[in-house]
Amino acid sequence: MNKIQMLISQIDCVDSMITAKIENERAMLNDLFFSQLGTTYQKVSLAEKQVHVKNACSPITSELD
């Protein structure tokens, strides 16, 4: 019975480690996504200000018309 309890304990430990790894990777991917989203937004905003891109959803478009 003692060996079974030890195996269960080791499985629980491995499960905790895998869960933590998955959560860390998910957080890293979310950070990367939002970082790229912010960078893209800044590039689009800069292009709109320089009138290289006309975005129909942007308030700056109505000012130009």
N, C-alpha and C positions, 0 to 999 in steps of 0.2 A: 504494500500500500504506500509505503514511503517513496518508492521510485515513481509511482504514478503521480503522487502529489508534486514531486520534483519536476517531472515532465510537464505537468499542467502549469506549474509556476514559470518554467522556462518558456512555454508557449505564450503565456500571458505577457511576459517580458518582451518577447519578440513582437507580439501583436501591438503592444504599446509603442515600441520603437518604430514599427512600420507606419502606424497611425501618425506619429509625430513627424516622420519624414514626409508623408503625403501632405499633411497640413502645411509644413514649411514650403514644399514645392508649390502648392496651391497659392500660398501667400506671395511667393516670389513671382509666379505667373501673373497674379493680379496686379502686383506692383509694376511689372514690366508693361502690361497692357495699358494701365492708366498713365504711365509715363509716356508711352508712345502716343496715346490718345491726346495728352496735353501738348506734346510736341507738334502733332499734326494740326491741332486747333490753332496753335501759335503761328504755324506756317500759313494756314489758310487766312487767318486774320491779317497777317502782314501782307499777303498777296492782295487781299481786298483793299487794304489801305493804299497800296501802290497801284490799284485799279488794274491788276493783271487778271484777276478772277472776279466774275460777277456772280454772286451767290444770291439767288432769289429769296432765300430765307433770312438773309442778313439785313439788319436795320440800315446798314450803310448803303445798300442798294437803293432804298427808297429816297435817300438823300441825294443820290447821283442823278435820279430821273427827273 
